[in-house]
Amino acid sequence: MTRSDARQIAFQLAFSYSFNHYSADDICSFFFEKTYFETLKSECSLFEQEPPSSKQLDYVKSLLSLVIEHSTEFDKKIESFSKGWPVKRIDRTARVILWCAICEIEYFDSIDPSVSINEAVIISKKYMEPRTVSFVNGILGQYMANRSCNKSSDKGPNNE
């Protein structure tokens, strides 16, 4: 299983959370239970391979836990860039993809932000229409531009 596959699974679990608000441990325990995971093979090609390795499972659990912990904070960031769209009106799929991408950018230093954005766009294309994919890309572009400006302004005149 690739990191991209693990990321897509994390997105699906975060999407599940957006409806039921179970803990990350509960969601993962159920989802990765061998019998349940096996049943998914008939539903989606993503699950036709072996379950995630322990390293990939740690990544999925970590991303999901952080998304759950910081989803309210991520919603505020998304809303600040969505120009007149309250976050509750944004497509749930788009919102969860944005949560995951922002989470990776904020908390996974080993992942280049451009990779997180590119993967978010790829996942968006699988689940949404082109207009919404552009919206996701635009929000992430604005988020990164703002993040870059804030990092630049954090450096004082003597801290270049």
N, C-alpha and C positions, 0 to 999 in steps of 0.2 A: 504494500500500500504506500502510495506517495504522500508527501506532505499536502499536496493539493487535495487528494482524496480525504485525508484526515481533516483538512480545513472544511471541506464540504460536509462531512459528517458533523463537525462542530456547529456549522451553520444550521443543519437540520435539527440538532438537539437544542440550539438556542431558539429556533423557531418554535419548537415544542414548548419550551419554557415560556414563550410569549403568550401562550394560551393557558397553561396550567400552573405555572409558578411553583413547580416542585423544585427541590434543591438539586444542585449539580450532581451530588452523589446518588440521589434517588433516580434521576434521569439516566445517568450512566449505568447504574446497577441494572436497571431494567433493560436498557437498550443493548448493552453488551453481554447480556446473559446469552450463553451459547445457543440455546434452542431458539430464542427470539431472533438473534442475529441471523441464524440460518434461514429463518422464514423470509427474511428480506431479500434473499437472492432472487426470488421469483418476481419481486416488485421493481427492482432497480439494479442496473448493471454495476453500480458502485459497490454493491454488496456481494458480487460474484467472486470476489477474491477473499483471501484469508482475512480474519479480523485484524485490527490494528496490533502492531507490536507493542510491547510495554512502553517504549519511548513515544510512539505515536499516541497511545492511549493517554499517557501523561500530558502530552500537548493538548489533546482534545479536552480532557478534564480541566486543565489549567485555563484554556481559552474560555470554556463554558463557565467555569467558576467566576472568572474575572468579568465576563459579560454580565452575568447575573448580578454580581456585586456592584457594578458600575453602570448598569443600563440607564438609570435615571440621569446620571451625569452625561452619558453619551447622548441621550435624548435632548438635553439642553444644548449640547454642542451642535447636534443635527439641526435643531430648530433655529439656532442662531444663523445658520447658513441657508436655510430653506426659504427665505424671503417671502414672508406672508403665509406660509403654510404651517399651521400648528402641527406639531409632531404626531398628534393623534389622527390627523388626516392623511398622513403619509402611508403609502402601501406598507403593510406589515412585513412583507418579504423584503422590500427595500430597506426598511428600518432595521431589520435583524442583520442583513448583510452589512449595513453601515456600522452597527454595533460591533460586529466581528472585526471588521477592517480597522476601525478606530482603536479597538482594544489591542489588536496586534501592534499597531503603530505606537501606542502609548506604553505597552507593557512587555513587548517581546523585542528587546534590543538586538537579538540575533537575526531578526527578519528585517530586511531592508523595506522601508515604507513603500517604495515603488512596487515591490513584490506583493505586498498586502493589497494595494490599490488594484493592480493588475488582476490578482486572483478574485477580488470582489467583483470586478467587471465581468470576468469569465463566469463566475457563479450567477451573477445577475442575468447574463444572456441565456442561461439554462432555464430560468424561472420567470422571466419578465419580458415585457414588450420593449422594443428598442428605445422608446421615449423614456421609460423608467430607468433603463440601463444608463442613458445619458444623464438622468437626474442623479443617480448614484455616483457616477464618475464626476459630475460637477460638484456635488457636495464634498466629496473626498478631495478634489482639487482645491476648493476653497479652504477646506480644513488644513491642508498641507501648506497653502500659501500663508494662512494666518499663523500656523505653527512656526513656520520659518521666520515670519516677522517678529513673533514673540521671542524666539530664541535669539534673534539678532539684537532685539532691544534689551534682552537680559544681559548681554555683554555691554558693560559700561565703556566709556571712552578709554579706560585703562586696561580693559579685560578682553582685548581682541583676540 
